[in-house]
Amino acid sequence: MAVTVYSTPTCSFCTAAKRYLKERNIPFRDVDISRDAKAAADMVRKTGQQGVPVIDINGKIIVGFDKPKINSALGLRG
């Protein structure tokens, strides 16, 4: 399973989303778009917006820290 979290260091929802994944032992790649302009452009291309967090789970894009959508994409129960 490929999980990528596009985030910024100052985003509290990003921190919460990453904590949520860590607590469930879900490995993920954290991409800091404030330091990586190419990744930021890629995220905007995928989502059409600039807000974070954006979570890519096997190609399924979730904008924001949406637990039900994250759980569904990961096959987890609430």
PyMOL commands that place a pseudoatom at each C-alpha (Angstrom):
pseudoatom trace, name=CA, resn=MET, resi=1, chain=A, elem=C, hetatm=0, pos=[0.000, 0.000, 0.000]
pseudoatom trace, name=CA, resn=ALA, resi=2, chain=A, elem=C, hetatm=0, pos=[1.351, 3.402, -0.987]
pseudoatom trace, name=CA, resn=VAL, resi=3, chain=A, elem=C, hetatm=0, pos=[0.402, 6.298, 1.297]
pseudoatom trace, name=CA, resn=THR, resi=4, chain=A, elem=C, hetatm=0, pos=[1.689, 9.840, 0.816]
pseudoatom trace, name=CA, resn=VAL, resi=5, chain=A, elem=C, hetatm=0, pos=[0.793, 12.814, 3.003]
pseudoatom trace, name=CA, resn=TYR, resi=6, chain=A, elem=C, hetatm=0, pos=[1.334, 16.256, 1.488]
pseudoatom trace, name=CA, resn=SER, resi=7, chain=A, elem=C, hetatm=0, pos=[1.721, 18.644, 4.401]
pseudoatom trace, name=CA, resn=THR, resi=8, chain=A, elem=C, hetatm=0, pos=[3.372, 21.718, 5.868]
pseudoatom trace, name=CA, resn=PRO, resi=9, chain=A, elem=C, hetatm=0, pos=[5.081, 21.997, 9.261]
pseudoatom trace, name=CA, resn=THR, resi=10, chain=A, elem=C, hetatm=0, pos=[2.616, 24.618, 10.551]
pseudoatom trace, name=CA, resn=CYS, resi=11, chain=A, elem=C, hetatm=0, pos=[-0.584, 22.750, 9.625]
pseudoatom trace, name=CA, resn=SER, resi=12, chain=A, elem=C, hetatm=0, pos=[-2.318, 21.317, 12.705]
pseudoatom trace, name=CA, resn=PHE, resi=13, chain=A, elem=C, hetatm=0, pos=[-4.605, 19.094, 10.606]
pseudoatom trace, name=CA, resn=CYS, resi=14, chain=A, elem=C, hetatm=0, pos=[-1.515, 17.705, 8.849]
pseudoatom trace, name=CA, resn=THR, resi=15, chain=A, elem=C, hetatm=0, pos=[0.022, 16.840, 12.211]
pseudoatom trace, name=CA, resn=ALA, resi=16, chain=A, elem=C, hetatm=0, pos=[-3.226, 15.185, 13.317]
pseudoatom trace, name=CA, resn=ALA, resi=17, chain=A, elem=C, hetatm=0, pos=[-3.476, 13.155, 10.105]
pseudoatom trace, name=CA, resn=LYS, resi=18, chain=A, elem=C, hetatm=0, pos=[0.114, 11.910, 10.409]
pseudoatom trace, name=CA, resn=ARG, resi=19, chain=A, elem=C, hetatm=0, pos=[-0.415, 11.047, 14.082]
pseudoatom trace, name=CA, resn=TYR, resi=20, chain=A, elem=C, hetatm=0, pos=[-3.582, 9.125, 13.132]
pseudoatom trace, name=CA, resn=LEU, resi=21, chain=A, elem=C, hetatm=0, pos=[-1.654, 7.061, 10.562]
pseudoatom trace, name=CA, resn=LYS, resi=22, chain=A, elem=C, hetatm=0, pos=[1.254, 6.424, 12.957]
pseudoatom trace, name=CA, resn=GLU, resi=23, chain=A, elem=C, hetatm=0, pos=[-1.115, 5.261, 15.713]
pseudoatom trace, name=CA, resn=ARG, resi=24, chain=A, elem=C, hetatm=0, pos=[-2.505, 2.689, 13.272]
pseudoatom trace, name=CA, resn=ASN, resi=25, chain=A, elem=C, hetatm=0, pos=[0.973, 1.583, 12.144]
pseudoatom trace, name=CA, resn=ILE, resi=26, chain=A, elem=C, hetatm=0, pos=[0.333, 2.733, 8.570]
pseudoatom trace, name=CA, resn=PRO, resi=27, chain=A, elem=C, hetatm=0, pos=[3.631, 3.544, 6.862]
pseudoatom trace, name=CA, resn=PHE, resi=28, chain=A, elem=C, hetatm=0, pos=[3.529, 6.731, 4.826]
pseudoatom trace, name=CA, resn=ARG, resi=29, chain=A, elem=C, hetatm=0, pos=[5.760, 9.166, 3.002]
pseudoatom trace, name=CA, resn=ASP, resi=30, chain=A, elem=C, hetatm=0, pos=[5.558, 12.716, 4.337]
pseudoatom trace, name=CA, resn=VAL, resi=31, chain=A, elem=C, hetatm=0, pos=[6.052, 15.380, 1.673]
pseudoatom trace, name=CA, resn=ASP, resi=32, chain=A, elem=C, hetatm=0, pos=[6.621, 18.910, 2.986]
pseudoatom trace, name=CA, resn=ILE, resi=33, chain=A, elem=C, hetatm=0, pos=[5.269, 21.074, 0.184]
pseudoatom trace, name=CA, resn=SER, resi=34, chain=A, elem=C, hetatm=0, pos=[6.656, 24.221, 1.803]
pseudoatom trace, name=CA, resn=ARG, resi=35, chain=A, elem=C, hetatm=0, pos=[10.156, 22.924, 0.965]
pseudoatom trace, name=CA, resn=ASP, resi=36, chain=A, elem=C, hetatm=0, pos=[9.441, 21.072, -2.269]
pseudoatom trace, name=CA, resn=ALA, resi=37, chain=A, elem=C, hetatm=0, pos=[7.944, 23.239, -5.030]
pseudoatom trace, name=CA, resn=LYS, resi=38, chain=A, elem=C, hetatm=0, pos=[7.770, 20.313, -7.478]
pseudoatom trace, name=CA, resn=ALA, resi=39, chain=A, elem=C, hetatm=0, pos=[5.760, 18.244, -4.981]
pseudoatom trace, name=CA, resn=ALA, resi=40, chain=A, elem=C, hetatm=0, pos=[3.485, 21.223, -4.302]
pseudoatom trace, name=CA, resn=ALA, resi=41, chain=A, elem=C, hetatm=0, pos=[2.814, 21.593, -8.030]
pseudoatom trace, name=CA, resn=ASP, resi=42, chain=A, elem=C, hetatm=0, pos=[2.155, 17.845, -8.297]
pseudoatom trace, name=CA, resn=MET, resi=43, chain=A, elem=C, hetatm=0, pos=[-0.325, 18.035, -5.412]
pseudoatom trace, name=CA, resn=VAL, resi=44, chain=A, elem=C, hetatm=0, pos=[-2.167, 20.977, -7.030]
pseudoatom trace, name=CA, resn=ARG, resi=45, chain=A, elem=C, hetatm=0, pos=[-2.267, 19.090, -10.344]
pseudoatom trace, name=CA, resn=LYS, resi=46, chain=A, elem=C, hetatm=0, pos=[-3.810, 16.043, -8.615]
pseudoatom trace, name=CA, resn=THR, resi=47, chain=A, elem=C, hetatm=0, pos=[-6.333, 17.943, -6.501]
pseudoatom trace, name=CA, resn=GLY, resi=48, chain=A, elem=C, hetatm=0, pos=[-6.927, 21.299, -8.164]
pseudoatom trace, name=CA, resn=GLN, resi=49, chain=A, elem=C, hetatm=0, pos=[-6.320, 23.115, -4.892]
pseudoatom trace, name=CA, resn=GLN, resi=50, chain=A, elem=C, hetatm=0, pos=[-3.536, 24.243, -2.579]
pseudoatom trace, name=CA, resn=GLY, resi=51, chain=A, elem=C, hetatm=0, pos=[-4.884, 23.280, 0.851]
pseudoatom trace, name=CA, resn=VAL, resi=52, chain=A, elem=C, hetatm=0, pos=[-3.226, 20.647, 3.025]
pseudoatom trace, name=CA, resn=PRO, resi=53, chain=A, elem=C, hetatm=0, pos=[-3.264, 17.958, 4.174]
pseudoatom trace, name=CA, resn=VAL, resi=54, chain=A, elem=C, hetatm=0, pos=[-3.740, 15.952, 1.030]
pseudoatom trace, name=CA, resn=ILE, resi=55, chain=A, elem=C, hetatm=0, pos=[-3.465, 12.205, 1.514]
pseudoatom trace, name=CA, resn=ASP, resi=56, chain=A, elem=C, hetatm=0, pos=[-2.855, 9.915, -1.451]
pseudoatom trace, name=CA, resn=ILE, resi=57, chain=A, elem=C, hetatm=0, pos=[-3.723, 6.302, -0.631]
pseudoatom trace, name=CA, resn=ASN, resi=58, chain=A, elem=C, hetatm=0, pos=[-2.993, 4.042, -3.606]
pseudoatom trace, name=CA, resn=GLY, resi=59, chain=A, elem=C, hetatm=0, pos=[-4.024, 6.843, -5.955]
pseudoatom trace, name=CA, resn=LYS, resi=60, chain=A, elem=C, hetatm=0, pos=[-7.182, 7.762, -4.042]
pseudoatom trace, name=CA, resn=ILE, resi=61, chain=A, elem=C, hetatm=0, pos=[-6.936, 11.439, -3.083]
pseudoatom trace, name=CA, resn=ILE, resi=62, chain=A, elem=C, hetatm=0, pos=[-8.342, 12.622, 0.236]
pseudoatom trace, name=CA, resn=VAL, resi=63, chain=A, elem=C, hetatm=0, pos=[-8.327, 16.355, 0.872]
pseudoatom trace, name=CA, resn=GLY, resi=64, chain=A, elem=C, hetatm=0, pos=[-8.237, 17.280, 4.547]
pseudoatom trace, name=CA, resn=PHE, resi=65, chain=A, elem=C, hetatm=0, pos=[-8.135, 15.110, 7.637]
pseudoatom trace, name=CA, resn=ASP, resi=66, chain=A, elem=C, hetatm=0, pos=[-11.264, 13.057, 6.929]
pseudoatom trace, name=CA, resn=LYS, resi=67, chain=A, elem=C, hetatm=0, pos=[-11.146, 9.951, 9.150]
pseudoatom trace, name=CA, resn=PRO, resi=68, chain=A, elem=C, hetatm=0, pos=[-14.054, 8.078, 7.489]
pseudoatom trace, name=CA, resn=LYS, resi=69, chain=A, elem=C, hetatm=0, pos=[-12.523, 8.521, 4.024]
pseudoatom trace, name=CA, resn=ILE, resi=70, chain=A, elem=C, hetatm=0, pos=[-9.053, 7.582, 5.294]
pseudoatom trace, name=CA, resn=ASN, resi=71, chain=A, elem=C, hetatm=0, pos=[-10.414, 4.471, 7.004]
pseudoatom trace, name=CA, resn=SER, resi=72, chain=A, elem=C, hetatm=0, pos=[-12.366, 3.472, 3.894]
pseudoatom trace, name=CA, resn=ALA, resi=73, chain=A, elem=C, hetatm=0, pos=[-9.334, 3.901, 1.623]
pseudoatom trace, name=CA, resn=LEU, resi=74, chain=A, elem=C, hetatm=0, pos=[-7.183, 1.880, 4.040]
pseudoatom trace, name=CA, resn=GLY, resi=75, chain=A, elem=C, hetatm=0, pos=[-9.822, -0.793, 4.612]
pseudoatom trace, name=CA, resn=LEU, resi=76, chain=A, elem=C, hetatm=0, pos=[-10.015, 0.015, 8.341]
pseudoatom trace, name=CA, resn=ARG, resi=77, chain=A, elem=C, hetatm=0, pos=[-13.016, 0.121, 10.604]
pseudoatom trace, name=CA, resn=GLY, resi=78, chain=A, elem=C, hetatm=0, pos=[-13.766, 3.372, 12.440]
for i in range(1, 78): cmd.bond("trace and resi %d" % i, "trace and resi %d" % (i + 1))
show_as sticks, trace
zoom trace
